[in-house]
Amino acid sequence: MAAEQCGTSVAETTLCFFGLHDGIHSYKDLVGLAALTVILLTFAFNLIRTANAFLLVKRMNPGASRGSALAALLTLVEIVLRHPLAFFSPAWNIFVRMRMRVEHEVFDPRPEWEWPVAGTDSRSTPGYWREFGRFLAERGRWHVRMMRIGRLQSIRVETAGDLNGKLGEIQRYFETIRSLRFADRDELSFLCALEIEQGFVAPLHLLTGLLAQYNEKWDGIIEEFQRQTSRWGDIPLIEADDGTGRMTAQDFRQIQSFIYHCWLLWGPSVPICLPKCGNWAGSYLSIQYGYGDENNSIELVGDRKMLVDAVNGMVSSYFPDLGGMAFPASVTGVLQYSTMVRRNPSLIPPLIDASWGGEQDARPVLFLSEQQEGDALTGSRKVGSATVGAIQPEMRGRRREGASRYYSAYLWAMFVVLRNDGTERPLPIDADPGANPMEATSPWQTTIPFFEHGNIADGESCEFAKQVLADKVLSAIVQFTANWKDLEGFPLRFAYASAIDDSNCGAEPLFPHLRGGTTIRELIEKRLKDAPPGGMLGKLRRARIIRFDYYKKQAHQHPHSACSLPFHIADYYAAFGDEAADQSESAPRRLDGVESSRSEAESRLVSAESSEEGSIREIEPPE
């Protein structure tokens, strides 16, 4: 009889179960309605979370067996069976569990069966079963590691280079989270902290190189080099070989442009100044953490005071006699998207903001803050926030295996080419009467960044490379002036602008004890000072071919200081894109069989606009 009164449909039966089939007549009916609403909302919440967890696995593994519907479903079932309470706790929900699982799988991917095994010739039946047994054992160990995630939440990575090698997967993870619409900009971070065992901390900031800017496309870079080297009319040297052996304007442009493009190819590092320098003013700081080479590095970002104290504490406690520019360390932090860090522009120094480019150049960074106990599941560490972070002695060193002393970088010193015509202005001369007479309008055509690849983690090696670079600078300038009988009349001068160990902006370095000993500038000056009067270096000194007093130290006013480089490089990338677009307006061209049009050039464009002060600029994304 009751069944007949309640009806036969699921909806009618549910209303009958909660006593609502006859309508709401009392507070008991309201309680029943509230209970039904809570259950339905909980069901809907978990259904959406479960669906997004399922999609997360699939979208993170496109075209792979790990991304199949069956594999994603089995992972969901595994999590539900181990954590049934995940359906009833917002902090312990299925989607959070799956995010943690996927974050671990980025660095510890599921072993996949492959036969025949790469690198072996065995196709026999015994070989098959032997390798299959090894695969099953490896897959089993992987499952055990995945089962420990809830208890051991941190992801352990062996080297900073391993993290750098996973940037593509990390970026895909952030984009997938954003596509599922369950994370706003403030939540684009890993839930699990990362512990990196080996790497080198250097008080430097790596700038985006040509290869990274243009996605390893050498053809465009070489085309731009060709465009730059076809212009030499502004160089006041002889136009053609006159038999005297003097360098022609065309040869000078070829050499200058090659040095500049080669230096910029993989991206150089710049020193960090005190916040007195307007380009480094900000509550946050970014320092380099890499393995092997600066090009294999990531950025450590965090509160300025916390990072400065951590670096100084490490040096004073463990490396008091460090003669280099980098020291080994293990780092703990939380991976975030750079868009998170820069959502408050007042926190980020203008130099870092310009170096990172616009929204189209978002990148993962390792965020550090004061280390606290936290749990990504229970909520004692809020999802998306970084409340863990430390710079500590290298774990391998703590195991008494000895700390490595190898970390390489481009040691560089930049000179601006001036006209020796009474104006002593950088070439080409800007026709704008309001332009800064000491600033080159096209630095990529006016500056020469001499460089030497050296080991900056070892004091002796670093000083050796610096001395080699100092001698290289002087040898190059001797070659430029060769066969000029009257050096006083040589039409060019070379003004020292900055170096990797000397920003030359007027502000002192943030970490003066990590400059690698004697500066490159001091080594060049000493060589000139000690040179005999009758030799070529003595003649250069007397003719004042090299100028060290042209760019005086004034707080972030010097237009070619190291802390101005990101803005000049952004200008070059913008000009690069404009010229490529202009060439493609008339007709598409083919590069290695691929059609390149104006739209492709515009998609790579990074525009740089000057601010009212002219010294700090903001990078805007392309329209």
C-alpha positions as CSV (number, residue, x, y, z in Angstrom):
1,M,0.0,0.0,0.0
2,A,2.8,2.4,0.9
3,A,4.6,1.7,-2.3
4,E,1.4,2.5,-4.2
5,Q,1.0,5.8,-2.3
6,C,4.6,6.7,-3.1
7,G,4.4,6.0,-6.7
8,T,6.8,4.0,-8.9
9,S,9.3,6.6,-10.3
10,V,12.7,7.2,-8.6
11,A,11.7,10.9,-7.9
12,E,8.4,9.9,-6.3
13,T,10.1,7.2,-4.2
14,T,12.8,9.6,-3.0
15,L,10.2,12.2,-2.0
16,C,8.2,9.5,-0.2
17,F,11.3,8.4,1.6
18,F,11.8,11.8,3.1
19,G,8.1,12.2,3.8
20,L,7.6,15.0,1.2
21,H,5.2,13.2,-1.2
22,D,2.2,15.1,0.3
23,G,3.9,18.5,0.4
24,I,5.5,20.5,3.2
25,H,3.2,20.7,6.3
26,S,5.6,20.9,9.3
27,Y,9.1,21.5,10.4
28,K,9.8,17.8,10.0
29,D,9.0,18.2,6.3
30,L,11.5,21.1,6.2
31,V,14.2,18.9,7.8
32,G,13.5,16.2,5.2
33,L,13.8,18.7,2.4
34,A,17.1,20.1,3.8
35,A,18.5,16.6,4.1
36,L,17.5,15.8,0.5
37,T,19.1,19.0,-0.7
38,V,22.4,18.3,1.1
39,I,22.5,14.8,-0.3
40,L,21.8,16.0,-3.9
41,L,24.4,18.8,-3.6
42,T,26.9,16.4,-2.2
43,F,26.2,14.0,-5.0
44,A,26.5,16.7,-7.7
45,F,29.7,18.1,-6.1
46,N,31.3,14.7,-6.1
47,L,30.1,13.8,-9.5
48,I,31.6,17.0,-10.9
49,R,34.8,16.5,-9.0
50,T,35.0,12.9,-10.1
51,A,34.4,13.8,-13.7
52,N,37.2,16.4,-13.5
53,A,39.6,14.0,-11.9
54,F,38.9,11.6,-14.7
55,L,39.5,14.3,-17.3
56,L,42.7,15.4,-15.6
57,V,44.3,12.0,-16.2
58,K,43.2,11.8,-19.8
59,R,44.3,15.3,-20.7
60,M,47.7,15.0,-19.0
61,N,48.4,11.8,-21.1
62,P,47.2,12.5,-24.6
63,G,47.8,9.6,-27.0
64,A,49.3,7.4,-24.3
65,S,47.9,4.2,-22.7
66,R,48.1,6.1,-19.4
67,G,45.5,8.5,-20.7
68,S,43.0,5.8,-21.9
69,A,39.5,5.8,-20.4
70,L,40.2,2.4,-18.7
71,A,43.5,3.6,-17.1
72,A,41.8,6.8,-15.8
73,L,38.8,4.8,-14.5
74,L,41.0,2.3,-12.7
75,T,43.0,5.1,-11.0
76,L,39.7,6.6,-9.8
77,V,38.6,3.3,-8.4
78,E,41.9,2.8,-6.7
79,I,41.7,6.2,-5.0
80,V,38.0,5.6,-4.0
81,L,38.8,2.2,-2.5
82,R,41.7,3.5,-0.5
83,H,40.0,6.8,0.6
84,P,36.2,6.4,0.7
85,L,35.9,9.4,3.0
86,A,37.0,11.6,0.0
87,F,33.3,11.8,-1.0
88,F,32.4,13.5,2.3
89,S,35.2,16.0,2.9
90,P,35.8,19.1,0.7
91,A,39.5,19.1,1.7
92,W,39.9,15.4,1.0
93,N,37.9,15.3,-2.2
94,I,38.6,13.1,-5.2
95,F,39.9,15.9,-7.4
96,V,42.5,17.0,-4.9
97,R,43.6,13.3,-4.5
98,M,43.9,13.0,-8.3
99,R,45.8,16.3,-8.6
100,M,48.4,15.0,-6.1
101,R,48.6,11.7,-8.0
102,V,49.2,13.5,-11.3
103,E,51.8,15.8,-9.8
104,H,53.8,12.9,-8.6
105,E,53.4,11.2,-12.0
106,V,54.9,14.2,-13.7
107,F,58.2,13.3,-12.1
108,D,57.6,9.5,-11.6
109,P,55.6,8.4,-14.7
110,R,53.9,5.0,-14.8
111,P,56.2,2.3,-16.3
112,E,54.8,1.1,-19.6
113,W,55.4,-2.3,-21.2
114,E,57.7,-2.2,-24.3
115,W,58.8,-5.2,-26.4
116,P,61.3,-5.8,-27.7
117,V,63.1,-3.7,-25.0
118,A,65.0,-0.8,-26.5
119,G,68.7,-1.5,-26.7
120,T,68.4,-5.3,-26.7
121,D,68.3,-7.9,-29.4
122,S,66.4,-10.5,-27.4
123,R,63.2,-11.6,-29.1
124,S,63.1,-15.1,-27.7
125,T,60.4,-16.5,-25.5
126,P,62.6,-16.8,-22.4
127,G,63.8,-13.2,-23.0
128,Y,60.2,-12.1,-23.3
129,W,59.1,-13.6,-19.9
130,R,62.2,-12.4,-18.2
131,E,61.6,-8.8,-19.3
132,F,57.9,-9.0,-18.6
133,G,58.7,-10.1,-15.1
134,R,61.0,-7.1,-14.6
135,F,58.3,-4.9,-15.9
136,L,55.7,-6.3,-13.5
137,A,58.1,-5.8,-10.6
138,E,58.9,-2.2,-11.7
139,R,55.1,-1.5,-12.1
140,G,54.5,-3.0,-8.6
141,R,57.2,-0.7,-7.0
142,W,55.6,2.3,-8.8
143,H,52.2,1.4,-7.3
144,V,53.7,1.2,-3.9
145,R,55.2,4.7,-4.3
146,M,51.9,6.1,-5.5
147,M,50.1,4.5,-2.4
148,R,52.4,6.5,-0.1
149,I,51.4,9.9,-1.6
150,G,48.9,10.7,1.1
151,R,51.5,10.2,3.8
152,L,54.7,11.4,2.0
153,Q,53.3,14.2,0.0
154,S,56.5,15.9,-1.1
155,I,57.9,15.1,-4.5
156,R,61.6,14.4,-4.5
157,V,63.6,15.4,-7.6
158,E,67.3,14.5,-7.9
159,T,68.6,17.6,-9.7
160,A,67.4,21.0,-10.7
161,G,68.1,19.9,-14.3
162,D,65.5,17.2,-14.0
163,L,62.9,19.8,-13.0
164,N,63.9,21.9,-15.9
165,G,63.5,18.9,-18.2
166,K,59.8,18.6,-17.1
167,L,58.7,22.1,-17.7
168,G,56.6,21.0,-20.7
169,E,54.6,18.6,-18.5
170,I,54.4,21.1,-15.7
171,Q,53.0,23.7,-18.1
172,R,50.5,21.2,-19.5
173,Y,49.4,20.4,-15.9
174,F,48.7,24.1,-15.1
175,E,46.9,24.6,-18.4
176,T,44.8,21.4,-17.8
177,I,43.8,22.6,-14.3
178,R,42.8,26.0,-15.7
179,S,40.8,24.3,-18.5
180,L,38.8,22.3,-16.0
181,R,37.7,25.6,-14.4
182,F,38.3,24.3,-10.9
183,A,41.3,26.6,-10.3
184,D,41.5,30.3,-10.8
185,R,44.8,32.2,-11.2
186,D,45.4,32.0,-7.5
187,E,45.4,28.2,-7.5
188,L,47.8,27.6,-10.4
189,S,50.3,25.9,-8.2
190,F,51.3,22.4,-7.2
191,L,49.6,21.0,-4.1
192,C,52.7,19.0,-3.2
193,A,56.0,20.6,-2.3
194,L,59.1,19.7,-4.3
195,E,62.4,18.7,-2.7
196,I,65.3,19.1,-5.1
197,E,68.4,17.3,-3.9
198,Q,71.1,18.8,-6.1
199,G,71.6,22.1,-7.8
200,F,73.5,25.4,-7.6
201,V,72.2,28.7,-6.3
202,A,73.6,31.8,-8.1
203,P,72.6,35.4,-7.4
204,L,71.8,36.0,-11.0
205,H,68.8,36.3,-13.2
206,L,68.7,34.4,-16.6
207,L,67.3,36.4,-19.5
208,T,65.3,34.7,-22.3
209,G,67.5,33.8,-25.2
210,L,66.9,33.8,-28.9
211,L,66.3,30.0,-29.1
212,A,63.8,30.0,-26.3
213,Q,62.1,33.1,-27.6
214,Y,61.6,31.6,-31.1
215,N,61.1,28.0,-30.1
216,E,64.4,26.6,-31.4
217,K,63.7,28.0,-34.9
218,W,67.2,28.6,-36.3
219,D,66.0,29.7,-39.7
220,G,64.3,32.9,-38.3
221,I,67.4,33.7,-36.2
222,I,69.8,33.3,-39.1
223,E,67.5,35.4,-41.3
224,E,67.5,38.2,-38.8
225,F,71.3,37.9,-38.5
226,Q,71.5,38.4,-42.2
227,R,69.3,41.5,-42.0
228,Q,71.5,43.0,-39.3
229,T,74.8,42.3,-41.0
230,S,73.6,43.9,-44.2
231,R,73.6,47.4,-42.5
232,W,76.9,49.1,-41.9
233,G,76.4,52.6,-43.3
234,D,76.4,54.1,-39.8
235,I,79.9,52.8,-39.0
236,P,82.6,55.4,-39.7
237,L,85.3,52.9,-40.9
238,I,86.6,52.5,-44.4
239,E,84.0,51.2,-46.9
240,A,86.2,48.9,-48.8
241,D,89.6,47.2,-48.5
242,D,92.2,49.8,-49.3
243,G,95.2,47.5,-49.0
244,T,96.3,48.8,-45.6
245,G,94.9,45.9,-43.7
246,R,92.5,48.2,-41.7
247,M,89.1,46.7,-40.9
248,T,86.2,47.7,-43.1
249,A,82.8,48.8,-41.8
250,Q,81.2,45.7,-43.3
251,D,83.6,43.4,-41.5
252,F,83.1,45.3,-38.2
253,R,79.4,44.9,-38.4
254,Q,79.7,41.2,-39.2
255,I,81.9,40.6,-36.1
256,Q,79.8,42.8,-33.8
257,S,76.5,41.2,-34.8
258,F,77.9,37.7,-34.5
259,I,79.1,38.3,-31.0
260,Y,75.8,39.9,-29.9
261,H,73.7,37.1,-31.4
262,C,75.9,34.3,-30.1
263,W,75.8,35.9,-26.6
264,L,72.0,36.2,-26.8
265,L,71.4,32.8,-28.3
266,W,70.9,30.8,-25.1
267,G,70.4,33.8,-22.9
268,P,72.9,35.5,-20.5
269,S,72.5,36.0,-16.8
270,V,72.5,39.5,-15.1
271,P,73.6,40.4,-11.6
272,I,71.1,41.4,-8.8
273,C,71.3,44.9,-7.3
274,L,70.1,46.3,-4.0
275,P,66.6,47.7,-4.2
276,K,68.1,51.2,-4.4
277,C,68.1,50.3,-8.1
278,G,64.6,51.0,-9.4
279,N,64.8,48.0,-11.7
280,W,65.3,45.7,-8.8
281,A,62.9,47.4,-6.3
282,G,60.1,45.1,-5.1
283,S,59.1,42.9,-2.2
284,Y,59.8,39.7,-4.1
285,L,63.1,38.4,-5.5
286,S,64.1,35.9,-8.1
287,I,67.4,34.0,-8.0
288,Q,68.9,31.3,-10.2
289,Y,68.9,27.6,-9.3
290,G,70.4,25.2,-11.9
291,Y,72.3,22.1,-12.5
292,G,75.3,21.9,-14.9
293,D,74.7,25.2,-16.7
294,E,72.8,28.4,-16.3
295,N,70.7,27.4,-19.4
296,N,69.5,24.4,-17.4
297,S,68.1,26.5,-14.5
298,I,64.8,27.5,-13.0
299,E,63.9,30.6,-10.9
300,L,63.5,30.6,-7.1
301,V,61.0,33.3,-6.3
302,G,59.9,34.5,-2.8
303,D,60.0,37.2,-0.2
304,R,63.2,39.3,-0.6
305,K,64.2,39.2,3.0
306,M,63.6,35.4,3.3
307,L,65.7,34.6,0.2
308,V,68.5,37.1,1.1
309,D,68.7,35.6,4.7
310,A,68.7,32.1,3.3
311,V,71.5,32.7,0.8
312,N,73.7,34.7,3.2
313,G,73.1,32.1,5.9
314,M,74.2,29.3,3.6
315,V,77.4,31.1,2.5
316,S,78.4,32.2,6.1
317,S,77.7,28.8,7.6
318,Y,79.0,26.4,4.9
319,F,81.0,28.4,2.3
320,P,82.8,31.2,4.1
321,D,85.7,31.0,1.7
322,L,83.7,30.7,-1.5
323,G,85.5,32.3,-4.3
324,G,83.0,31.6,-7.0
325,M,79.5,32.9,-7.9
326,A,77.4,29.9,-7.1
327,F,77.2,27.3,-4.3
328,P,75.6,23.8,-4.1
329,A,72.3,23.5,-2.2
330,S,69.1,21.5,-1.9
331,V,65.9,23.5,-2.2
332,T,62.3,22.9,-1.1
333,G,59.5,24.9,-2.6
334,V,56.2,24.8,-4.4
335,L,55.8,25.0,-8.2
336,Q,53.7,28.0,-9.3
337,Y,52.8,29.7,-12.5
338,S,54.6,33.1,-12.9
339,T,51.2,34.7,-13.5
340,M,50.4,34.0,-9.8
341,V,53.5,35.7,-8.6
342,R,53.1,38.8,-10.7
343,R,49.4,39.4,-10.1
344,N,50.4,42.2,-7.8
345,P,52.9,44.3,-9.8
346,S,54.1,46.1,-6.8
347,L,55.7,42.9,-5.5
348,I,57.8,42.1,-8.6
349,P,60.9,44.1,-9.6
350,P,60.4,45.7,-13.1
351,L,63.4,43.8,-14.4
352,I,61.9,40.4,-13.6
353,D,58.5,41.4,-15.0
354,A,60.1,42.6,-18.2
355,S,62.3,39.4,-18.4
356,W,59.2,37.2,-18.0
357,G,57.4,39.0,-20.8
358,G,53.6,39.2,-21.1
359,E,50.9,36.7,-20.2
360,Q,51.9,34.7,-23.3
361,D,55.2,33.9,-21.7
362,A,53.9,32.5,-18.4
363,R,56.3,29.9,-16.9
364,P,56.6,27.7,-13.9
365,V,58.7,29.0,-11.0
366,L,59.7,27.5,-7.7
367,F,58.1,29.6,-4.9
368,L,59.7,29.6,-1.5
369,S,58.4,31.1,1.7
370,E,59.0,30.4,5.4
371,Q,59.0,26.7,6.0
372,Q,56.0,25.5,7.9
373,E,54.4,22.2,8.6
374,G,51.5,21.7,6.2
375,D,49.2,19.2,4.6
376,A,47.8,19.7,1.1
377,L,44.8,17.5,2.0
378,T,43.7,18.6,5.5
379,G,43.8,22.2,4.7
380,S,46.5,23.3,7.2
381,R,48.3,24.4,4.1
382,K,45.8,26.1,1.9
383,V,45.4,24.7,-1.6
384,G,47.4,26.8,-4.0
385,S,49.4,28.7,-1.4
386,A,53.1,28.3,-0.8
387,T,53.9,27.8,2.9
388,V,57.0,25.6,2.5
389,G,60.4,26.6,1.4
390,A,64.1,26.2,2.3
391,I,67.6,26.5,0.9
392,Q,69.7,23.9,2.7
393,P,73.1,22.1,2.3
394,E,73.0,19.7,-0.6
395,M,71.6,16.4,0.4
396,R,74.4,14.5,-1.4
397,G,76.9,16.6,0.6
398,R,75.2,15.7,3.8
399,R,75.6,12.0,2.8
400,R,79.4,12.8,2.7
401,E,79.7,12.1,-1.0
402,G,81.2,15.5,-1.5
403,A,79.7,18.6,-3.0
404,S,80.2,19.2,-6.8
405,R,81.9,22.3,-7.9
406,Y,80.7,22.5,-11.5
407,Y,78.2,25.1,-12.7
408,S,78.9,27.0,-15.9
409,A,77.7,30.3,-17.2
410,Y,78.6,33.0,-19.7
411,L,80.9,35.4,-18.1
412,W,80.4,38.6,-20.1
413,A,81.4,42.3,-20.3
414,M,79.5,44.7,-22.5
415,F,81.0,47.7,-24.4
416,V,79.1,50.4,-26.3
417,V,80.6,51.6,-29.6
418,L,80.9,55.4,-29.7
419,R,81.7,57.8,-32.5
420,N,85.1,59.6,-32.1
421,D,83.8,62.8,-33.9
422,G,83.6,65.2,-31.0
423,T,80.1,64.1,-30.0
424,E,81.2,60.8,-28.5
425,R,77.7,59.4,-28.9
426,P,76.7,55.8,-29.5
427,L,76.2,55.0,-33.1
428,P,73.9,55.4,-34.9
429,I,73.1,58.9,-33.7
430,D,69.4,59.4,-32.8
431,A,67.9,62.3,-34.7
432,D,65.4,62.9,-31.9
433,P,66.6,66.0,-30.1
434,G,65.0,64.8,-26.9
435,A,66.7,61.4,-26.9
436,N,69.3,60.5,-24.3
437,P,72.6,61.2,-26.0
438,M,74.3,58.4,-24.1
439,E,71.7,55.8,-25.1
440,A,72.0,53.7,-28.2
441,T,68.8,53.6,-30.2
442,S,69.5,50.0,-31.4
443,P,71.7,48.4,-28.8
444,W,71.9,45.2,-30.8
445,Q,73.8,47.2,-33.5
446,T,75.9,49.2,-31.1
447,T,77.0,47.0,-28.2
448,I,79.6,44.3,-28.1
449,P,79.1,41.8,-25.2
450,F,82.3,39.9,-25.1
451,F,81.9,36.6,-23.3
452,E,83.7,33.5,-22.1
453,H,82.1,30.2,-20.9
454,G,83.4,29.4,-17.5
455,N,82.8,27.5,-14.3
456,I,81.4,29.9,-11.7
457,A,81.0,27.3,-8.9
458,D,84.8,27.1,-8.3
459,G,86.8,30.1,-7.3
460,E,90.0,29.4,-9.2
461,S,88.1,28.4,-12.4
462,C,85.9,31.5,-12.2
463,E,88.9,33.8,-11.7
464,F,90.7,32.1,-14.6
465,A,87.8,32.5,-16.9
466,K,87.5,36.2,-15.9
467,Q,91.1,36.8,-16.7
468,V,90.8,35.0,-20.1
469,L,87.8,37.2,-20.8
470,A,89.6,40.4,-19.9
471,D,92.5,39.4,-22.2
472,K,89.9,38.6,-24.9
473,V,88.4,42.0,-24.7
474,L,91.7,43.7,-25.1
475,S,92.8,41.4,-27.9
476,A,89.6,42.1,-29.8
477,I,90.0,45.9,-29.5
478,V,93.6,45.6,-30.7
479,Q,92.3,43.7,-33.8
480,F,89.7,46.4,-34.4
481,T,92.3,49.1,-34.4
482,A,95.0,47.1,-36.2
483,N,97.0,49.0,-38.9
484,W,95.8,52.4,-37.8
485,K,99.0,54.4,-37.5
486,D,97.3,57.3,-35.6
487,L,95.2,55.7,-32.9
488,E,94.1,59.2,-31.8
489,G,92.3,59.5,-35.1
490,F,90.7,56.0,-34.9
491,P,87.0,56.9,-35.5
492,L,85.5,54.6,-32.8
493,R,85.8,54.4,-29.0
494,F,84.6,51.6,-26.7
495,A,82.7,52.5,-23.6
496,Y,82.5,50.0,-20.7
497,A,78.8,49.5,-19.9
498,S,78.4,46.6,-17.5
499,A,79.3,42.9,-16.8
500,I,77.9,39.8,-15.2
501,D,79.7,40.8,-11.9
502,D,79.1,44.6,-12.2
503,S,75.7,46.1,-13.0
504,N,77.3,49.5,-13.1
505,C,74.0,51.3,-12.4
506,G,75.0,53.0,-9.2
507,A,73.5,50.5,-6.8
508,E,75.7,48.0,-5.0
509,P,75.3,44.3,-5.6
510,L,72.8,42.5,-3.4
511,F,75.4,39.7,-2.7
512,P,78.8,41.4,-3.0
513,H,80.5,38.2,-1.6
514,L,79.2,36.2,-4.6
515,R,80.8,38.3,-7.3
516,G,83.6,35.8,-8.0
517,G,86.5,37.8,-6.6
518,T,88.1,40.5,-8.7
519,T,85.6,42.0,-11.2
520,I,86.1,41.8,-15.0
521,R,86.3,45.5,-15.2
522,E,89.2,45.7,-12.7
523,L,91.1,42.9,-14.5
524,I,90.8,44.9,-17.8
525,E,91.9,48.1,-16.2
526,K,94.9,46.4,-14.5
527,R,96.1,44.9,-17.8
528,L,95.9,48.3,-19.4
529,K,97.6,50.0,-16.5
530,D,100.5,47.5,-16.4
531,A,101.1,47.4,-20.2
532,P,104.4,48.8,-21.4
533,P,104.0,52.2,-23.1
534,G,105.4,51.0,-26.4
535,G,103.1,48.0,-26.8
536,M,99.7,48.0,-28.4
537,L,97.9,48.0,-25.0
538,G,100.0,51.0,-24.0
539,K,99.0,52.8,-27.2
540,L,95.3,52.0,-26.5
541,R,95.7,53.5,-23.1
542,R,97.3,56.7,-24.3
543,A,94.7,57.2,-27.1
544,R,91.8,56.4,-24.6
545,I,90.3,53.9,-27.1
546,I,88.6,52.2,-24.1
547,R,86.5,54.5,-21.9
548,F,85.7,53.5,-18.3
549,D,84.3,56.9,-17.3
550,Y,81.7,57.4,-20.0
551,Y,78.9,55.7,-18.1
552,K,79.1,57.0,-14.6
553,K,77.3,55.2,-11.8
554,Q,73.9,56.8,-11.2
555,A,71.1,54.8,-9.7
556,H,69.2,53.1,-12.5
557,Q,69.8,56.1,-14.8
558,H,72.6,54.5,-16.9
559,P,70.9,53.3,-20.1
560,H,73.2,50.4,-20.7
561,S,73.6,49.0,-17.2
562,A,73.1,45.2,-16.7
563,C,69.7,45.9,-15.1
564,S,68.6,47.7,-18.3
565,L,69.3,44.7,-20.5
566,P,65.9,43.0,-20.3
567,F,64.3,46.1,-21.7
568,H,66.8,46.4,-24.5
569,I,66.4,42.7,-25.4
570,A,62.6,43.1,-25.3
571,D,63.0,46.0,-27.8
572,Y,65.1,43.8,-30.0
573,Y,62.5,41.0,-30.0
574,A,59.9,43.5,-30.8
575,A,62.0,44.9,-33.7
576,F,62.8,41.4,-34.8
577,G,59.0,40.6,-35.0
578,D,58.2,43.9,-36.8
579,E,60.9,43.3,-39.5
580,A,59.8,39.7,-40.0
581,A,56.2,40.9,-40.4
582,D,57.2,43.6,-42.8
583,Q,59.0,41.1,-45.0
584,S,56.0,38.7,-45.1
585,E,53.4,41.4,-45.9
586,S,53.9,41.1,-49.6
587,A,53.9,37.3,-49.8
588,P,54.3,34.3,-47.6
589,R,57.8,32.8,-47.7
590,R,58.8,29.2,-47.1
591,L,61.3,28.2,-44.4
592,D,62.5,24.6,-44.6
593,G,59.3,23.7,-46.4
594,V,57.0,25.4,-43.8
595,E,55.0,28.5,-44.9
596,S,55.7,31.5,-42.7
597,S,53.3,34.4,-42.8
598,R,52.8,37.7,-41.1
599,S,50.5,36.1,-38.5
600,E,53.3,33.8,-37.4
601,A,55.7,36.7,-36.9
602,E,53.0,38.7,-35.0
603,S,52.4,35.7,-32.8
604,R,56.0,35.9,-31.6
605,L,56.0,39.7,-31.1
606,V,56.9,41.1,-27.8
607,S,56.3,44.8,-27.6
608,A,58.1,47.1,-25.2
609,E,56.9,50.6,-24.4
610,S,58.8,53.2,-22.5
611,S,57.4,54.6,-19.2
612,E,57.4,58.3,-18.4
613,E,60.6,57.9,-16.5
614,G,62.3,56.2,-19.4
615,S,64.3,53.9,-17.2
616,I,61.7,51.4,-16.1
617,R,59.5,49.8,-18.8
618,E,56.6,47.5,-18.9
619,I,56.2,44.7,-21.3
620,E,52.8,44.4,-22.9
621,P,51.4,41.3,-24.7
622,P,50.8,41.5,-28.4
623,E,47.4,42.7,-29.6
